[in-house]
Amino acid sequence: MLRSCATTGGIYYRRLGNVTKPDYPANDVYSPADNPDFSAKIVEGATENDIDLLEVYRLK
């Protein structure tokens, strides 16, 4: 049985039986080729008024 777990320090591990190895869950979901980082793109014509402060708060 494959199981993922995380420590309170934010370190992730993947277990298979009694073997435990480091896991990087972000690599499973996000890859630069498949999911570009749209948050790093510059949006021409955008101003500070276009920022949704509630969403910024939720992101934090």
C-alpha distances in whole Angstrom, upper triangle without the diagonal:
4,6,10,13,17,19,23,24,22,20,17,14,10,8,6,6,10,11,12,14,16,15,18,17,21,21,18,21,24,26,29,30,28,29,32,33,35,36,38,40,44,45,49,51,48,50,49,49,47,44,42,42,40,37,38,37,34,33,34
4,7,10,14,17,20,21,19,17,13,11,7,6,5,7,10,10,10,11,13,12,14,13,17,17,14,17,20,22,26,26,25,25,28,29,32,32,34,36,40,41,45,47,45,46,45,46,43,41,39,39,37,34,35,34,31,30,31
4,7,10,13,17,18,16,14,11,8,6,5,7,9,10,10,9,11,12,10,13,12,16,16,14,16,20,22,25,27,25,25,28,28,31,31,33,35,39,40,44,46,43,44,43,44,41,39,37,37,34,32,32,32,28,27,28
4,7,11,14,15,12,11,7,6,4,6,9,11,12,12,9,10,10,8,10,9,13,14,12,14,17,19,23,25,23,23,25,25,28,28,29,32,36,37,41,43,40,41,40,41,38,35,34,33,31,29,29,28,25,24,24
4,7,10,12,10,8,6,5,6,8,11,13,13,13,10,10,10,9,11,10,14,15,14,16,19,21,25,27,25,24,27,26,28,28,29,33,36,37,41,43,40,41,39,40,38,35,33,32,30,28,28,27,24,23,23
4,7,8,6,5,4,6,9,11,14,16,16,15,12,12,10,9,10,10,13,15,15,17,18,21,24,26,25,24,26,25,27,26,28,31,34,36,39,41,38,39,37,38,36,33,31,30,28,26,25,24,22,21,20
4,5,5,5,6,8,11,13,17,18,17,16,13,13,11,12,13,13,16,18,18,20,21,24,26,29,28,27,28,27,29,28,29,33,36,37,41,43,40,40,37,39,37,34,32,31,29,27,26,25,23,22,20
4,5,7,9,12,15,17,21,22,21,20,17,17,15,15,15,15,17,20,21,21,23,25,28,31,30,28,29,27,29,27,29,32,35,37,40,42,38,38,36,37,36,32,31,29,27,26,24,23,21,20,18
4,6,9,12,15,18,21,23,22,20,17,16,13,14,14,15,16,19,20,21,22,24,26,29,29,27,28,26,28,26,27,31,33,35,39,40,37,37,35,36,35,31,30,28,27,26,24,23,21,20,18
4,6,10,13,16,20,22,21,19,16,15,12,11,11,11,12,15,16,17,18,20,23,26,25,23,24,22,25,23,24,28,30,32,36,38,35,35,33,34,33,29,28,27,25,23,22,21,19,17,16
4,7,10,13,17,19,18,16,12,11,8,8,9,10,12,14,15,17,18,20,22,25,25,23,24,23,26,25,25,29,32,34,38,40,37,37,35,37,35,32,31,30,29,26,25,24,23,20,19
4,7,10,14,16,16,14,10,9,6,5,7,8,10,12,12,14,16,18,21,23,23,22,23,22,25,25,26,29,32,34,38,40,37,38,36,38,36,32,31,31,29,27,26,25,23,21,20
4,7,10,13,12,10,6,6,4,5,8,9,12,13,13,16,18,19,23,25,24,23,25,25,28,28,29,32,35,37,41,43,40,41,40,41,39,36,35,34,33,30,29,29,26,24,24
4,7,10,10,8,6,5,6,5,9,9,13,13,12,15,18,19,23,24,23,23,26,26,29,29,30,33,36,38,42,44,42,43,42,43,40,37,36,36,34,31,31,31,28,26,26
4,6,7,6,4,7,9,9,13,13,17,17,15,18,21,23,26,27,26,27,29,29,32,33,34,37,40,42,46,48,45,46,45,46,44,41,40,39,37,35,34,34,31,29,30
4,6,5,7,9,12,12,15,15,19,18,17,20,23,24,28,28,27,28,31,31,34,35,36,39,42,44,48,50,48,49,48,49,46,44,42,42,40,37,37,37,34,32,33
4,6,8,11,14,15,18,19,23,22,20,23,26,28,31,32,31,32,34,35,38,38,39,42,46,48,51,54,51,52,51,52,50,47,45,45,43,40,40,40,37,35,35
4,6,10,13,15,19,20,23,23,22,25,28,29,32,34,33,33,36,36,39,39,40,43,47,49,52,55,52,53,51,53,50,47,46,45,44,41,41,40,37,36,36
4,7,10,12,16,17,21,20,19,23,25,26,29,31,30,31,33,33,37,37,37,40,44,46,50,52,50,51,49,51,49,46,45,44,42,40,39,39,36,34,34
4,7,9,13,14,18,18,17,21,23,24,27,29,28,28,30,30,34,34,34,37,41,43,47,49,46,48,46,48,45,42,41,41,39,36,36,35,33,31,31
4,6,10,12,15,15,15,18,20,21,24,25,25,25,27,27,31,31,31,34,38,40,44,46,44,45,44,45,43,40,39,39,38,35,34,34,31,29,29
4,7,10,12,12,13,16,17,18,21,23,23,23,25,24,28,27,28,31,34,37,40,43,40,41,40,42,40,37,36,35,34,31,30,30,28,26,25
4,6,9,9,9,12,14,15,18,20,20,20,22,21,25,25,25,28,32,34,38,40,38,39,38,39,37,34,33,33,32,29,28,28,26,23,23
4,6,6,7,10,11,12,15,17,17,16,18,18,21,21,21,25,28,30,34,36,34,35,34,36,33,31,30,30,29,26,25,25,23,20,21
4,5,5,7,9,11,14,16,15,14,17,16,19,20,21,24,27,29,33,35,32,34,33,34,31,29,28,28,27,23,23,24,21,18,19
4,5,6,6,8,11,14,13,11,13,13,16,16,17,20,23,25,29,31,29,30,29,31,28,26,25,25,24,21,20,22,19,16,17
4,6,5,6,10,12,11,11,13,13,17,17,18,21,24,26,30,33,30,32,32,33,30,28,28,28,28,24,24,25,23,20,21
4,6,8,11,13,11,11,14,15,18,19,20,22,26,28,31,34,32,34,33,35,31,29,29,29,28,25,25,26,23,20,22
4,7,10,11,9,8,12,12,15,16,18,20,23,25,28,31,29,31,30,31,28,26,25,26,25,21,22,23,20,18,20
4,7,9,7,6,8,9,12,13,14,16,20,22,25,28,26,28,28,29,26,24,24,25,24,21,20,22,20,17,19
4,5,5,6,7,9,12,14,14,16,20,22,25,28,27,29,29,31,27,26,26,27,27,23,23,25,23,20,22
4,6,5,5,7,10,13,12,13,17,19,22,25,24,27,27,29,26,24,25,27,27,23,23,25,24,20,22
4,6,6,10,12,15,15,15,19,20,23,27,26,29,29,31,28,27,28,29,29,26,25,28,26,23,26
4,6,10,12,15,15,16,19,21,24,27,26,28,29,30,27,26,26,28,28,24,24,27,25,22,24
4,6,8,11,12,13,17,18,21,24,22,25,25,27,23,22,22,24,24,20,20,23,21,18,21
4,6,9,9,9,13,15,18,21,20,22,23,25,21,20,21,23,23,20,20,23,21,18,20
4,5,6,7,11,13,16,19,18,20,20,22,19,17,18,20,21,17,16,19,18,15,17
4,5,5,9,10,13,16,14,17,17,19,16,14,16,18,19,15,15,18,17,14,17
4,6,8,10,13,15,13,15,15,17,14,12,13,15,16,13,12,15,15,12,14
4,7,9,13,15,14,15,16,18,16,14,16,17,19,16,14,18,18,15,16
4,6,9,13,11,14,15,17,15,14,17,18,20,17,16,20,20,17,19
4,6,9,8,11,13,15,13,13,16,18,20,18,17,20,21,19,20
4,6,6,9,11,13,10,12,15,17,19,17,17,20,21,19,21
4,6,9,12,14,12,14,17,19,22,20,20,23,24,23,25
4,7,10,11,10,12,16,18,21,20,19,23,24,23,25
4,7,8,6,9,12,15,17,16,16,19,21,19,21
4,5,6,8,11,13,16,16,15,18,20,19,21
4,5,6,9,10,13,14,12,15,17,17,18
4,5,8,9,13,13,13,15,18,18,19
4,6,9,12,11,12,15,16,16,18
4,6,9,8,8,11,13,12,14
4,5,5,6,9,10,11,13
4,5,5,6,9,10,11
4,5,5,6,9,10
4,5,5,6,9
4,5,5,6
4,5,5
4,5
4
